[in-house]
Amino acid sequence: MSPESVADLEPQLSEASLNEAVRRATGALLRRRKADGHFVFELEADATIPSEYVLLEHYLDRIEPELQRKIGNYLREIQGAHGGWPLFYDGGFDLSASVKAYYALKAIGDDPNAPHMRRAREAILAAGGAERSNVFTRVLLALFGQVPWHAVPVMPLELMVAPLWFPINLWRVSYWSRTVIVPLLVLMYLKPRARNPHQVHVPELFRRPPLEIRDWIRGPYRSAWGRFFKHLDTFLRIVDPAVPDSLRKRWIERAVAFVRERLNGEDGLGAIFPAMANSVMMFDALGYPPDHPDAAIAWKSVRKLLVVEEDRAYCQPCLSPIWDTGLAGHALAEAEGAHAASVETACKWLQARQITDVVGDWAVARPQTEPGGWAFQYANPHYPDVDDTAVVGMLLHRNGDAAYAEAIARAQRWIIGMQCKGGGWGAFDADNNHMFLNHIPFADHGALLDPPTADVTARCVSFLAQTGFKPDHPALARAIAWLRSEQEKDGSWFGRWGTNYIYGTWSVLCAFNAVGIPPEDPAVRRAVAFLLEVQREDGGWGEDEETYAGAPPGRYKESTPSHTAWAVLGLMAAGEVDNPAVARGIAWLARSQSETGEWEEKPYNAVGFPRVFYLRYHGYRQYFPLLAMARYRNLRQSNSRRVPYGF
């Protein structure tokens, strides 16, 4: 809606009502706190991960009927009206997710002639059949013998020894790609077959018999690189069989050594489900017995991701305790004060998890940088996260305890060392922007890389500025210039890791405020105009995951707690505390809060890979609204209207 129409509408929230809403939200958040002071909320994706977990049990012949029954309930519950499965709540049909969900349900025991299975099958066939599913789905189908191995692109074991100067090597792809690929290279060479004890097959999902299909690897290609790599794939299929097995044995040993070094205890390889599941299958294919320490801990790490309720269950893509604890800590610091007991215990828990003794994969690009980051998960020492590090660093600094000074200094040095040449920051790697690699046949998801993004860059700027760095510091000056160059024509910024333009715009406005860019700055005014323009009639904000596929930025059919909180936080950072639009957003948050102090949020609010993999952080609907309401209360009661923090 227009800024004029927003300004004409008066808020309907008294000071007493605001204080009560903050009190209830604080209590609700504290009830979620673990005994040692940390927070971890559920992290939910689409049908893909729980379906893959079901099929992993069938691959290994470790089937738990009761668990599978509960996962089946979950999969049926999230089936779309279109007959298939979406990538996010109320989303459109996705072929690959639907193929996996159908196969999982059939493995669980659902009758293919049941109405929900028939609808799914018809939708899959209408979309081109399982032969048109993505690479990772076809790999799974190959492991179960549903398609021949030539249905998937060639991924040669030679990648294990490709030197840094070679155009295609493991260190040029993102951490998540690297940890998924290495065990997968072994699987794609050994070509094992799932045990599949019930012999569940899905030929009915193919328009043509798989053995008759010749165009598994095909366009449309996104550039000339795609056609080049298609020819390279054809060439590798011819020459790869000539490689001596003795060499391949050494390369397998190299892959196993890579995995074992990063096995990461019960938190798993890369601490993400696809890599962890591949490590389980790799050890199994190599003949490791289930009770071998490496095989056992790999399986335990996968099991740790399960969410099991009374009558439903699903598998998470990973766990988010560092992220949740850092964000919840900021909300509690705003609501209760930076020295509140809840903040103190969160800070101590976080301080103990700073990674200071492991030089991770990031050091290949930045060998002179000392470790000092935080991971996203409970443990993932080879792969600290720039975004988490900035958020945790700001919380420790806000708490002000001198005991955190060295941790903050180490984080500062690591963050500065991880800055990309152009001025921005990626999430886990520096200068991981060899974009031509997104065009290899294996990368049909277009998410092989970890280039710099506005939201992560903004968090780094916020952290460095809050902890004392001046705008003319080279790192900050380059980052600010980069952020200015990334602003969209409508005034927004793209949100790589949160949905989407509202998230990105909030992030950058916080950074600009932290570094001292005034509200009158043209970039700030354009961003404010964007947020005011997309405010909904009810006073809240929402955004569709389809904005990653070209839908209008910042818009959705309903308001959500997360988007409303981000929007008002962004506006307050831009000096708009007294704007009626902010008051209306706060009123919407208070009005939509339950009596228990919590919020409901069914729409997804984050993204793993745009257009491919989306996420719902269950914690976002709790700590972001609390942060927004408490900050609004505090600023309204203070003599200054300026947000004094970077976050």
C-alpha positions, 0 to 999 in steps of 0.5 A: 500500500502507499505511504500516504494510506499507511500514514492515515491509519492510526495504531490501536496499541496502548503502552500497557498492551505493548508491555504485556505483549513483550512480557508474554513473548519473553515468557514464551521464549524462555519456556523454550530454553534448554537447561544449559541456557541455549535454544534450538528450534525445529528446522523444517524443509519440504518432503525431500528430506523425510522421504530420503530418510525413509528410503535410506532405511530401505537402502540399509534394510534398517526399517522401523515400521512405527517411525515410517508410519509416522513419517508417512502421516507427515508426508500425506499431511503436506501433500498439495492440492495439485496432487504432488508435493511443493517445496514450501507451504502452499507452494506449487507442484515440484516434480523431484520432491513429488517423485521422492515422496511417492516412492517413500510412501510406496515403500512405507506400504501405501497402496499405489491405487489409493486416491492420494497416490493416484493423484500424485502419480498423475501429477508426476506423469503430467510434469514429464515423469520421473525421467525429468526429475533433478540430478539428486533424485536420479542418483537416488533412483539409480541407487535403487536400480530404478534407472541406469547409472548413465541417467546421472552425469559423470562425476569422476573420482579424479576430483579427489586429486584435482589440483587447485589450479585446475578449473574444476576442483573440490575447493572451488565449490561451496562447503555444502557441495563439497561434503555432499560430493566426496562420499557421492563420488565413491558411491557413483564409482562403486554403483551399489544397489539398495537392499530394498528388502520389500523390493519396492519399485516405481516403474509407473512414474516413468513415461518411457521405460528407463532403459529406452531413454537416451536424453537423460542429460539435456538442456535447456542450458543456461549458457554456452558453458552448459553445452560445453559441459554436456560435451565434456560429460560425453567425453568422460563417459568414453575415457573414464573406464580406461582409468586403472583401478589401482588409481581409483583405489587410492582416490577412494582412500583419499575420499574416505580420509576426507570424510573421516577427518570431517565426520564430526561425531554425532553431528555428522559430515558437514552437519547437513543431512545429504552429506551425512546420508551419503557418508552412511551409504559410502561406509556401507558400500565399502563393506564397513559393518554397522558397528564399525565406529565410523559407520555407527557414528555416521548413522547416529548423526542422521538419526539425531535429525529426526523430529518424532511426535505422537503421531507424525515424524519428519527429518530435519536438514540440519540443526540450528542451535548456534543461530537460534541461541544467538538470535534469541539472545538478542531478543532477550537482551532487548526485552530484559536487558543485556545483563539478564540471566537468560542472556548471560547463560546464552553468552557463556554457552556460545563462548564455549563453542567458538572454533579456535583450534581447527583450521577448516576448509575456508583456509584453502582460500585464506591460509593466513587467517586464524580461526575464530568463527562459530558454526551454525550447528552444535559442532561443525568445526571445519565449516564455521559460518560467517553469518553466525559469527557476526550475530554471536559476536554482536551479542557478546559485545552487547553483553559487555563482559570483559571475559568475551573480549578475546572471543570478539577480537578473534571473530573480528580477525576471522571475519575480516580475513573472510571478506571477498575481493569485491567487498562482500562476504559469502556464508562459509567460503571466500571468493567462492564465485566461479559461476561457470561451475553452476552450469555443469550437468551435476549442478542443475540446482544452480547452487554449487557455489557460495558467492557474497550476498547482501544479507551476510555482508550486512551482518558483517558490517553491523558486527564490525561497526558495532564493535568499534570499526569506523566507516573509513576502515578498508574492510567496511568502506569496501563492504558499504560500496558493495552493498550500495551496488547491490541495491535493487531498483525498487530500493530493496536488497535480495535476501539470499538466506531469508525470504527474501527482499524484506529480509535483505532490506532489513539486514542492510538497513541495520548495517547502514545504521550501525555504520552511521549512514544517516536516514536522509541518505538516498539509498536509505530513503529508497529502502524505506519507500519499498518497505512502506509500499509493500505493507499490507492493509492489516498493518503486517508484512509478508513475502512469498517464496515465489519471489525467488522465481520472479514474483513481485518482491515483498508481497504475499497473500497474508502477513507473517510474524517474521516478515512483519518483525523484519520490516519494522526492525528495518524501518526503526533502523532507518530512523522511522520509529515514529512512522505510523507504519511501524506502530501499525506493524507492532500492533499487528504483532500484538494482535496476532500473538496468542494468549501463551505469548507465541505466534503461528507461522505456516508460510516458510521464511527462509531458503537453502537454495533459491528455487530448489530448497526452502526452509521454515525456522520455527524459532523465527516466529518467536524471537524476531517479533519479541525483538521488534516489539521490545525495541519499539518499546525501548526506543519510544521510552528513550530520549534517542530514536536511534538504534544503538546496535548493529542488529 
